[in-house]
């Protein structure tokens, strides 16, 4: 697993987990309330860079297995819908700290 230290000036934090799936590598981004986003890509560095660009005002820390149930559920959902162009995850909450734009 890769690591990125939290920027100390940030108020909002997201946890991330890198997982291999049958569809390829995934990066699962989570708040304390649930899954915020799922990013696919070729490498952990590439996916984390995309997450930082997508959420520029957010600090990131690795999830050390605390939310493994969420990560497993998202992985199963992505694998079930591997042929679909849009994968509805039914997140059911609004992430309040997301940067506008």
TATAJO-V469300 format. One line per field, one symbol per residue. psi: psi as a letter, one per 30 degrees, with the letter a starting at -180 (. if undefined). A space follows every 50 residues. Layout:
psi->???
This chain:
psi->klkkkkkffkekkkllkkkklffakkjkkkaffakelkklafleeeeeee eeeeifgkkkkkkhfehfeeeeeeeeeeeegffkfkjkfieglkjfgkkl .
